[in-house]
Amino acid sequence: MPDSSRPLWPAYPLTVFVAGLGHCYLGRWMRGGAWFVLYGLALAFLSARTLPGALEPGEPFFVTALQFEAVDYVDVAVPLAVLVVCLVDVYLIGLTRRAESGGTSTQSNGS
């Protein structure tokens, strides 16, 4: 059940930190978990495309993993797009929550 008493603004930096964490903060656990899994798959896609040489024998993994010459824009765009759409989803949840709270307060004042 979503918690409507919490302020909305902490959900934004939490979402930027880890996709889905802002949804969990707002009480949307299933949706947050789905965003987290999707972001994890996007990062796995990024890792699979950029780190094939990192697992070769004789190369230190952490040095090879930090070489950004092998990273293309397309590789970074997939996880970044997932993160941006997740952030937009948190924003839309906030708009819906504000509209619902505004609608209920107007109805209770009019009665």
N, CA, C and O atoms as CSV, one atom per row, in Angstrom:
chain,resi,resn,atom,element,x,y,z
A,1,MET,N,N,0.840,-1.178,0.000
A,1,MET,CA,C,0.000,0.000,0.000
A,1,MET,C,C,0.882,1.237,0.000
A,1,MET,O,O,1.776,1.350,0.839
A,2,PRO,N,N,0.655,2.164,-0.917
A,2,PRO,CA,C,1.477,3.366,-0.986
A,2,PRO,C,C,1.288,4.245,0.239
A,2,PRO,O,O,0.182,4.375,0.764
A,3,ASP,N,N,2.385,4.847,0.685
A,3,ASP,CA,C,2.359,5.733,1.833
A,3,ASP,C,C,2.251,7.166,1.336
A,3,ASP,O,O,3.226,7.715,0.822
A,4,SER,N,N,1.071,7.787,1.482
A,4,SER,CA,C,0.865,9.129,0.951
A,4,SER,C,C,1.284,10.216,1.929
A,4,SER,O,O,1.224,11.396,1.584
A,5,SER,N,N,1.708,9.855,3.142
A,5,SER,CA,C,2.110,10.877,4.110
A,5,SER,C,C,3.577,11.275,3.951
A,5,SER,O,O,4.000,12.288,4.508
A,6,ARG,N,N,4.339,10.516,3.219
A,6,ARG,CA,C,5.762,10.835,3.023
A,6,ARG,C,C,5.933,11.950,2.005
A,6,ARG,O,O,5.148,12.059,1.062
A,7,PRO,N,N,6.960,12.783,2.190
A,7,PRO,CA,C,7.238,13.797,1.160
A,7,PRO,C,C,7.754,13.129,-0.109
A,7,PRO,O,O,8.358,12.058,-0.060
A,8,LEU,N,N,7.509,13.770,-1.230
A,8,LEU,CA,C,7.857,13.182,-2.520
A,8,LEU,C,C,9.309,13.417,-2.914
A,8,LEU,O,O,9.900,12.570,-3.583
A,9,TRP,N,N,9.893,14.528,-2.523
A,9,TRP,CA,C,11.205,14.915,-3.050
A,9,TRP,C,C,12.320,13.905,-2.799
A,9,TRP,O,O,13.190,13.791,-3.663
A,10,PRO,N,N,12.375,13.149,-1.677
A,10,PRO,CA,C,13.478,12.177,-1.535
A,10,PRO,C,C,13.436,11.041,-2.556
A,10,PRO,O,O,14.448,10.377,-2.779
A,11,ALA,N,N,12.296,10.815,-3.168
A,11,ALA,CA,C,12.192,9.733,-4.151
A,11,ALA,C,C,13.042,10.018,-5.386
A,11,ALA,O,O,13.528,9.086,-6.028
A,12,TYR,N,N,13.228,11.291,-5.724
A,12,TYR,CA,C,14.002,11.631,-6.920
A,12,TYR,C,C,15.487,11.285,-6.776
A,12,TYR,O,O,16.020,10.575,-7.629
A,13,PRO,N,N,16.176,11.759,-5.728
A,13,PRO,CA,C,17.589,11.355,-5.622
A,13,PRO,C,C,17.776,9.862,-5.375
A,13,PRO,O,O,18.773,9.281,-5.803
A,14,LEU,N,N,16.819,9.238,-4.685
A,14,LEU,CA,C,16.913,7.788,-4.489
A,14,LEU,C,C,16.814,7.046,-5.820
A,14,LEU,O,O,17.498,6.046,-6.033
A,15,THR,N,N,15.960,7.541,-6.711
A,15,THR,CA,C,15.817,6.916,-8.024
A,15,THR,C,C,17.071,7.115,-8.861
A,15,THR,O,O,17.482,6.212,-9.590
A,16,VAL,N,N,17.679,8.289,-8.762
A,16,VAL,CA,C,18.911,8.532,-9.515
A,16,VAL,C,C,20.039,7.662,-8.959
A,16,VAL,O,O,20.892,7.194,-9.715
A,17,PHE,N,N,20.047,7.445,-7.652
A,17,PHE,CA,C,21.079,6.608,-7.023
A,17,PHE,C,C,20.939,5.156,-7.462
A,17,PHE,O,O,21.913,4.547,-7.905
A,18,VAL,N,N,19.745,4.599,-7.345
A,18,VAL,CA,C,19.457,3.223,-7.770
A,18,VAL,C,C,18.041,3.203,-8.347
A,18,VAL,O,O,17.089,3.590,-7.669
A,19,ALA,N,N,17.903,2.764,-9.569
A,19,ALA,CA,C,16.590,2.704,-10.202
A,19,ALA,C,C,15.672,1.791,-9.390
A,19,ALA,O,O,16.039,0.666,-9.050
A,20,GLY,N,N,14.474,2.290,-9.085
A,20,GLY,CA,C,13.501,1.523,-8.322
A,20,GLY,C,C,13.487,1.854,-6.843
A,20,GLY,O,O,12.508,1.553,-6.160
A,21,LEU,N,N,14.542,2.462,-6.332
A,21,LEU,CA,C,14.602,2.766,-4.902
A,21,LEU,C,C,13.608,3.856,-4.524
A,21,LEU,O,O,13.043,3.822,-3.430
A,22,GLY,N,N,13.389,4.814,-5.402
A,22,GLY,CA,C,12.395,5.851,-5.150
A,22,GLY,C,C,10.983,5.289,-5.108
A,22,GLY,O,O,10.151,5.744,-4.323
A,23,HIS,N,N,10.713,4.304,-5.949
A,23,HIS,CA,C,9.408,3.647,-5.932
A,23,HIS,C,C,9.201,2.923,-4.601
A,23,HIS,O,O,8.118,2.974,-4.017
A,24,CYS,N,N,10.241,2.256,-4.134
A,24,CYS,CA,C,10.149,1.559,-2.842
A,24,CYS,C,C,9.917,2.552,-1.709
A,24,CYS,O,O,9.156,2.272,-0.782
A,25,TYR,N,N,10.570,3.709,-1.778
A,25,TYR,CA,C,10.376,4.754,-0.775
A,25,TYR,C,C,8.921,5.225,-0.750
A,25,TYR,O,O,8.374,5.523,0.312
A,26,LEU,N,N,8.308,5.289,-1.920
A,26,LEU,CA,C,6.910,5.720,-2.013
A,26,LEU,C,C,5.920,4.606,-1.692
A,26,LEU,O,O,4.710,4.827,-1.708
A,27,GLY,N,N,6.430,3.410,-1.399
A,27,GLY,CA,C,5.564,2.294,-1.030
A,27,GLY,C,C,5.119,1.441,-2.196
A,27,GLY,O,O,4.243,0.591,-2.037
A,28,ARG,N,N,5.696,1.644,-3.354
A,28,ARG,CA,C,5.359,0.852,-4.546
A,28,ARG,C,C,6.434,-0.216,-4.734
A,28,ARG,O,O,7.286,-0.106,-5.615
A,29,TRP,N,N,6.384,-1.242,-3.902
A,29,TRP,CA,C,7.447,-2.250,-3.839
A,29,TRP,C,C,7.562,-3.067,-5.113
A,29,TRP,O,O,8.668,-3.285,-5.608
A,30,MET,N,N,6.455,-3.517,-5.644
A,30,MET,CA,C,6.495,-4.356,-6.853
A,30,MET,C,C,7.026,-3.563,-8.050
A,30,MET,O,O,7.838,-4.064,-8.828
A,31,ARG,N,N,6.567,-2.343,-8.184
A,31,ARG,CA,C,7.014,-1.504,-9.287
A,31,ARG,C,C,8.497,-1.173,-9.128
A,31,ARG,O,O,9.245,-1.181,-10.105
A,32,GLY,N,N,8.919,-0.884,-7.902
A,32,GLY,CA,C,10.334,-0.615,-7.644
A,32,GLY,C,C,11.214,-1.816,-7.945
A,32,GLY,O,O,12.299,-1.679,-8.510
A,33,GLY,N,N,10.737,-2.996,-7.563
A,33,GLY,CA,C,11.483,-4.210,-7.866
A,33,GLY,C,C,11.610,-4.465,-9.356
A,33,GLY,O,O,12.654,-4.908,-9.835
A,34,ALA,N,N,10.542,-4.182,-10.083
A,34,ALA,CA,C,10.583,-4.362,-11.538
A,34,ALA,C,C,11.580,-3.392,-12.174
A,34,ALA,O,O,12.330,-3.780,-13.070
A,35,TRP,N,N,11.595,-2.136,-11.722
A,35,TRP,CA,C,12.564,-1.170,-12.259
A,35,TRP,C,C,13.984,-1.569,-11.903
A,35,TRP,O,O,14.894,-1.406,-12.716
A,36,PHE,N,N,14.189,-2.089,-10.696
A,36,PHE,CA,C,15.524,-2.505,-10.283
A,36,PHE,C,C,16.029,-3.659,-11.149
A,36,PHE,O,O,17.186,-3.665,-11.569
A,37,VAL,N,N,15.165,-4.628,-11.410
A,37,VAL,CA,C,15.552,-5.769,-12.250
A,37,VAL,C,C,15.845,-5.310,-13.677
A,37,VAL,O,O,16.820,-5.747,-14.288
A,38,LEU,N,N,15.000,-4.428,-14.202
A,38,LEU,CA,C,15.223,-3.916,-15.550
A,38,LEU,C,C,16.538,-3.150,-15.649
A,38,LEU,O,O,17.268,-3.291,-16.630
A,39,TYR,N,N,16.839,-2.345,-14.643
A,39,TYR,CA,C,18.098,-1.598,-14.632
A,39,TYR,C,C,19.286,-2.554,-14.493
A,39,TYR,O,O,20.321,-2.355,-15.129
A,40,GLY,N,N,19.139,-3.584,-13.669
A,40,GLY,CA,C,20.202,-4.582,-13.534
A,40,GLY,C,C,20.471,-5.310,-14.837
A,40,GLY,O,O,21.624,-5.577,-15.175
A,41,LEU,N,N,19.410,-5.633,-15.575
A,41,LEU,CA,C,19.582,-6.269,-16.883
A,41,LEU,C,C,20.254,-5.317,-17.872
A,41,LEU,O,O,21.074,-5.744,-18.685
A,42,ALA,N,N,19.911,-4.036,-17.806
A,42,ALA,CA,C,20.556,-3.058,-18.691
A,42,ALA,C,C,22.036,-2.927,-18.368
A,42,ALA,O,O,22.862,-2.808,-19.272
A,43,LEU,N,N,22.376,-2.948,-17.083
A,43,LEU,CA,C,23.791,-2.891,-16.698
A,43,LEU,C,C,24.521,-4.169,-17.095
A,43,LEU,O,O,25.688,-4.120,-17.482
A,44,ALA,N,N,23.846,-5.308,-17.001
A,44,ALA,CA,C,24.461,-6.560,-17.439
A,44,ALA,C,C,24.721,-6.524,-18.936
A,44,ALA,O,O,25.742,-7.029,-19.404
A,45,PHE,N,N,23.804,-5.931,-19.688
A,45,PHE,CA,C,23.991,-5.758,-21.126
A,45,PHE,C,C,25.209,-4.874,-21.386
A,45,PHE,O,O,26.012,-5.166,-22.271
A,46,LEU,N,N,25.344,-3.803,-20.620
A,46,LEU,CA,C,26.497,-2.916,-20.749
A,46,LEU,C,C,27.784,-3.666,-20.428
A,46,LEU,O,O,28.769,-3.547,-21.157
A,47,SER,N,N,27.783,-4.428,-19.358
A,47,SER,CA,C,28.984,-5.161,-18.961
A,47,SER,C,C,29.350,-6.230,-19.976
A,47,SER,O,O,30.527,-6.446,-20.267
A,48,ALA,N,N,28.346,-6.890,-20.506
A,48,ALA,CA,C,28.613,-7.965,-21.464
A,48,ALA,C,C,29.208,-7.417,-22.750
A,48,ALA,O,O,30.000,-8.097,-23.403
A,49,ARG,N,N,28.839,-6.198,-23.124
A,49,ARG,CA,C,29.345,-5.631,-24.374
A,49,ARG,C,C,30.682,-4.938,-24.210
A,49,ARG,O,O,31.434,-4.846,-25.181
A,50,THR,N,N,31.013,-4.448,-23.027
A,50,THR,CA,C,32.220,-3.642,-22.863
A,50,THR,C,C,33.353,-4.364,-22.171
A,50,THR,O,O,34.491,-3.902,-22.235
A,51,LEU,N,N,33.093,-5.470,-21.516
A,51,LEU,CA,C,34.145,-6.118,-20.737
A,51,LEU,C,C,34.563,-7.499,-21.228
A,51,LEU,O,O,35.019,-8.304,-20.415
A,52,PRO,N,N,34.432,-7.814,-22.513
A,52,PRO,CA,C,34.841,-9.161,-22.919
A,52,PRO,C,C,36.344,-9.371,-22.776
A,52,PRO,O,O,36.775,-10.486,-22.481
A,53,GLY,N,N,37.147,-8.343,-22.974
A,53,GLY,CA,C,38.592,-8.487,-22.827
A,53,GLY,C,C,39.056,-8.468,-21.385
A,53,GLY,O,O,40.208,-8.791,-21.093
A,54,ALA,N,N,38.155,-8.087,-20.476
A,54,ALA,CA,C,38.536,-8.009,-19.064
A,54,ALA,C,C,38.738,-9.381,-18.445
A,54,ALA,O,O,39.413,-9.511,-17.424
A,55,LEU,N,N,38.167,-10.387,-19.047
A,55,LEU,CA,C,38.258,-11.723,-18.471
A,55,LEU,C,C,39.382,-12.551,-19.079
A,55,LEU,O,O,39.522,-13.733,-18.761
A,56,GLU,N,N,40.183,-11.945,-19.948
A,56,GLU,CA,C,41.301,-12.672,-20.533
A,56,GLU,C,C,42.384,-12.880,-19.484
A,56,GLU,O,O,42.612,-12.010,-18.644
A,57,PRO,N,N,43.060,-14.042,-19.530
A,57,PRO,CA,C,44.121,-14.301,-18.559
A,57,PRO,C,C,45.278,-13.312,-18.740
A,57,PRO,O,O,45.624,-12.942,-19.862
A,58,GLY,N,N,45.854,-12.903,-17.644
A,58,GLY,CA,C,47.005,-12.010,-17.686
A,58,GLY,C,C,46.653,-10.542,-17.574
A,58,GLY,O,O,47.537,-9.717,-17.342
A,59,GLU,N,N,45.394,-10.196,-17.731
A,59,GLU,CA,C,44.960,-8.805,-17.598
A,59,GLU,C,C,44.280,-8.617,-16.251
A,59,GLU,O,O,43.358,-9.361,-15.920
A,60,PRO,N,N,44.714,-7.643,-15.472
A,60,PRO,CA,C,44.010,-7.382,-14.205
A,60,PRO,C,C,42.591,-6.893,-14.486
A,60,PRO,O,O,42.394,-5.985,-15.294
A,61,PHE,N,N,41.619,-7.483,-13.831
A,61,PHE,CA,C,40.222,-7.182,-14.127
A,61,PHE,C,C,39.883,-5.721,-13.851
A,61,PHE,O,O,39.249,-5.069,-14.681
A,62,PHE,N,N,40.298,-5.198,-12.692
A,62,PHE,CA,C,39.873,-3.839,-12.340
A,62,PHE,C,C,40.499,-2.791,-13.246
A,62,PHE,O,O,39.891,-1.744,-13.468
A,63,VAL,N,N,41.690,-3.035,-13.777
A,63,VAL,CA,C,42.304,-2.075,-14.697
A,63,VAL,C,C,41.594,-2.120,-16.046
A,63,VAL,O,O,41.318,-1.075,-16.637
A,64,THR,N,N,41.299,-3.311,-16.531
A,64,THR,CA,C,40.614,-3.448,-17.816
A,64,THR,C,C,39.187,-2.916,-17.728
A,64,THR,O,O,38.692,-2.329,-18.690
A,65,ALA,N,N,38.519,-3.110,-16.594
A,65,ALA,CA,C,37.141,-2.651,-16.442
A,65,ALA,C,C,37.052,-1.131,-16.427
A,65,ALA,O,O,36.006,-0.579,-16.767
A,66,LEU,N,N,38.107,-0.454,-16.046
A,66,LEU,CA,C,38.077,1.006,-15.969
A,66,LEU,C,C,38.546,1.685,-17.248
A,66,LEU,O,O,38.605,2.914,-17.296
A,67,GLN,N,N,38.878,0.934,-18.271
A,67,GLN,CA,C,39.289,1.527,-19.537
A,67,GLN,C,C,38.041,1.860,-20.344
A,67,GLN,O,O,37.324,0.970,-20.800
A,68,PHE,N,N,37.797,3.147,-20.511
A,68,PHE,CA,C,36.560,3.585,-21.147
A,68,PHE,C,C,36.678,3.737,-22.657
A,68,PHE,O,O,35.729,4.192,-23.295
A,69,GLU,N,N,37.802,3.376,-23.244
A,69,GLU,CA,C,37.934,3.475,-24.697
A,69,GLU,C,C,36.993,2.501,-25.404
A,69,GLU,O,O,36.557,2.757,-26.527
A,70,ALA,N,N,36.685,1.398,-24.752
A,70,ALA,CA,C,35.858,0.369,-25.375
A,70,ALA,C,C,34.366,0.644,-25.227
A,70,ALA,O,O,33.556,-0.087,-25.798
A,71,VAL,N,N,33.977,1.674,-24.479
A,71,VAL,CA,C,32.572,1.958,-24.230
A,71,VAL,C,C,32.024,2.848,-25.336
A,71,VAL,O,O,32.548,3.934,-25.586
A,72,ASP,N,N,30.975,2.389,-25.994
A,72,ASP,CA,C,30.293,3.169,-27.014
A,72,ASP,C,C,29.094,3.886,-26.402
A,72,ASP,O,O,28.628,3.537,-25.317
A,73,TYR,N,N,28.608,4.888,-27.117
A,73,TYR,CA,C,27.431,5.627,-26.656
A,73,TYR,C,C,26.222,4.708,-26.532
A,73,TYR,O,O,25.435,4.843,-25.595
A,74,VAL,N,N,26.068,3.788,-27.458
A,74,VAL,CA,C,24.922,2.868,-27.443
A,74,VAL,C,C,24.954,2.011,-26.183
A,74,VAL,O,O,23.902,1.706,-25.619
A,75,ASP,N,N,26.140,1.618,-25.735
A,75,ASP,CA,C,26.253,0.785,-24.540
A,75,ASP,C,C,25.796,1.530,-23.293
A,75,ASP,O,O,25.166,0.943,-22.414
A,76,VAL,N,N,26.106,2.803,-23.213
A,76,VAL,CA,C,25.746,3.604,-22.044
A,76,VAL,C,C,24.296,4.078,-22.148
A,76,VAL,O,O,23.650,4.312,-21.126
A,77,ALA,N,N,23.786,4.220,-23.356
A,77,ALA,CA,C,22.442,4.763,-23.559
A,77,ALA,C,C,21.358,3.845,-23.008
A,77,ALA,O,O,20.327,4.333,-22.544
A,78,VAL,N,N,21.559,2.547,-23.045
A,78,VAL,CA,C,20.518,1.629,-22.585
A,78,VAL,C,C,20.277,1.768,-21.082
A,78,VAL,O,O,19.131,1.988,-20.690
A,79,PRO,N,N,21.298,1.653,-20.210
A,79,PRO,CA,C,21.027,1.846,-18.780
A,79,PRO,C,C,20.592,3.273,-18.445
A,79,PRO,O,O,19.771,3.477,-17.551
A,80,LEU,N,N,21.133,4.255,-19.155
A,80,LEU,CA,C,20.748,5.634,-18.907
A,80,LEU,C,C,19.287,5.878,-19.286
A,80,LEU,O,O,18.576,6.592,-18.579
A,81,ALA,N,N,18.842,5.298,-20.378
A,81,ALA,CA,C,17.446,5.442,-20.785
A,81,ALA,C,C,16.515,4.797,-19.765
A,81,ALA,O,O,15.463,5.353,-19.451
A,82,VAL,N,N,16.885,3.642,-19.252
A,82,VAL,CA,C,16.072,2.984,-18.228
A,82,VAL,C,C,15.987,3.864,-16.985
A,82,VAL,O,O,14.916,3.994,-16.392
A,83,LEU,N,N,17.093,4.462,-16.591
A,83,LEU,CA,C,17.113,5.326,-15.412
A,83,LEU,C,C,16.259,6.574,-15.622
A,83,LEU,O,O,15.543,6.986,-14.711
A,84,VAL,N,N,16.322,7.173,-16.789
A,84,VAL,CA,C,15.531,8.380,-17.080
A,84,VAL,C,C,14.037,8.051,-17.094
A,84,VAL,O,O,13.237,8.802,-16.535
A,85,VAL,N,N,13.656,6.952,-17.717
A,85,VAL,CA,C,12.240,6.576,-17.756
A,85,VAL,C,C,11.748,6.227,-16.352
A,85,VAL,O,O,10.600,6.517,-16.013
A,86,CYS,N,N,12.587,5.619,-15.543
A,86,CYS,CA,C,12.230,5.326,-14.154
A,86,CYS,C,C,12.002,6.624,-13.375
A,86,CYS,O,O,11.068,6.713,-12.578
A,87,LEU,N,N,12.838,7.611,-13.600
A,87,LEU,CA,C,12.688,8.908,-12.949
A,87,LEU,C,C,11.399,9.604,-13.390
A,87,LEU,O,O,10.711,10.215,-12.573
A,88,VAL,N,N,11.079,9.514,-14.663
A,88,VAL,CA,C,9.826,10.078,-15.166
A,88,VAL,C,C,8.630,9.357,-14.532
A,88,VAL,O,O,7.617,9.990,-14.232
A,89,ASP,N,N,8.739,8.052,-14.328
A,89,ASP,CA,C,7.675,7.295,-13.690
A,89,ASP,C,C,7.451,7.766,-12.258
A,89,ASP,O,O,6.307,7.897,-11.824
A,90,VAL,N,N,8.527,8.022,-11.521
A,90,VAL,CA,C,8.390,8.548,-10.154
A,90,VAL,C,C,7.708,9.915,-10.187
A,90,VAL,O,O,6.860,10.210,-9.345
A,91,TYR,N,N,8.075,10.735,-11.149
A,91,TYR,CA,C,7.459,12.055,-11.291
A,91,TYR,C,C,5.957,11.936,-11.556
A,91,TYR,O,O,5.159,12.669,-10.971
A,92,LEU,N,N,5.576,11.011,-12.438
A,92,LEU,CA,C,4.161,10.817,-12.748
A,92,LEU,C,C,3.390,10.263,-11.554
A,92,LEU,O,O,2.226,10.611,-11.354
A,93,ILE,N,N,4.019,9.413,-10.767
A,93,ILE,CA,C,3.397,8.927,-9.533
A,93,ILE,C,C,3.160,10.101,-8.588
A,93,ILE,O,O,2.118,10.182,-7.939
A,94,GLY,N,N,4.136,11.011,-8.513
A,94,GLY,CA,C,3.975,12.193,-7.671
A,94,GLY,C,C,2.847,13.089,-8.140
A,94,GLY,O,O,2.096,13.622,-7.324
A,95,LEU,N,N,2.719,13.262,-9.457
A,95,LEU,CA,C,1.615,14.065,-9.994
A,95,LEU,C,C,0.263,13.431,-9.666
A,95,LEU,O,O,-0.678,14.125,-9.282
A,96,THR,N,N,0.177,12.133,-9.819
A,96,THR,CA,C,-1.057,11.422,-9.515
A,96,THR,C,C,-1.393,11.542,-8.035
A,96,THR,O,O,-2.550,11.744,-7.666
A,97,ARG,N,N,-0.382,11.418,-7.201
A,97,ARG,CA,C,-0.602,11.509,-5.757
A,97,ARG,C,C,-1.083,12.904,-5.364
A,97,ARG,O,O,-1.977,13.050,-4.530
A,98,ARG,N,N,-0.476,13.934,-5.978
A,98,ARG,CA,C,-0.905,15.302,-5.687
A,98,ARG,C,C,-2.337,15.545,-6.163
A,98,ARG,O,O,-3.119,16.199,-5.473
A,99,ALA,N,N,-2.679,15.020,-7.337
A,99,ALA,CA,C,-4.034,15.194,-7.860
A,99,ALA,C,C,-5.060,14.487,-6.975
A,99,ALA,O,O,-6.146,15.013,-6.734
A,100,GLU,N,N,-4.708,13.290,-6.492
A,100,GLU,CA,C,-5.625,12.552,-5.622
A,100,GLU,C,C,-5.807,13.258,-4.290
A,100,GLU,O,O,-6.925,13.340,-3.781
A,101,SER,N,N,-4.729,13.765,-3.722
A,101,SER,CA,C,-4.847,14.461,-2.436
A,101,SER,C,C,-5.571,15.783,-2.597
A,101,SER,O,O,-6.309,16.192,-1.700
A,102,GLY,N,N,-5.376,16.461,-3.719
A,102,GLY,CA,C,-6.098,17.710,-3.980
A,102,GLY,C,C,-7.570,17.466,-4.217
A,102,GLY,O,O,-8.408,18.260,-3.789
A,103,GLY,N,N,-7.901,16.371,-4.898
A,103,GLY,CA,C,-9.291,16.041,-5.181
A,103,GLY,C,C,-10.055,15.652,-3.936
A,103,GLY,O,O,-11.227,16.002,-3.798
A,104,THR,N,N,-9.413,14.930,-3.022
A,104,THR,CA,C,-10.101,14.519,-1.802
A,104,THR,C,C,-10.302,15.687,-0.853
A,104,THR,O,O,-11.324,15.756,-0.170
A,105,SER,N,N,-9.338,16.612,-0.796
A,105,SER,CA,C,-9.493,17.753,0.099
A,105,SER,C,C,-10.568,18.701,-0.423
A,105,SER,O,O,-11.265,19.331,0.372
A,106,THR,N,N,-10.718,18.815,-1.743
A,106,THR,CA,C,-11.761,19.665,-2.320
A,106,THR,C,C,-13.137,19.065,-2.049
A,106,THR,O,O,-14.080,19.792,-1.738
A,107,GLN,N,N,-13.256,17.738,-2.165
A,107,GLN,CA,C,-14.531,17.102,-1.925
A,107,GLN,C,C,-14.934,17.180,-0.456
A,107,GLN,O,O,-16.110,17.371,-0.147
A,108,SER,N,N,-13.965,17.035,0.455
A,108,SER,CA,C,-14.303,17.081,1.868
A,108,SER,C,C,-14.665,18.495,2.306
A,108,SER,O,O,-15.477,18.666,3.215
A,109,ASN,N,N,-14.076,19.516,1.675
A,109,ASN,CA,C,-14.417,20.891,2.024
A,109,ASN,C,C,-15.769,21.283,1.459
A,109,ASN,O,O,-16.457,22.120,2.044
A,110,GLY,N,N,-16.168,20.701,0.340
A,110,GLY,CA,C,-17.443,21.052,-0.283
A,110,GLY,C,C,-18.631,20.399,0.383
A,110,GLY,O,O,-19.757,20.856,0.187
A,111,SER,N,N,-18.433,19.351,1.160
A,111,SER,CA,C,-19.551,18.616,1.780
A,111,SER,C,C,-20.122,19.344,2.953
A,111,SER,O,O,-21.064,18.861,3.581
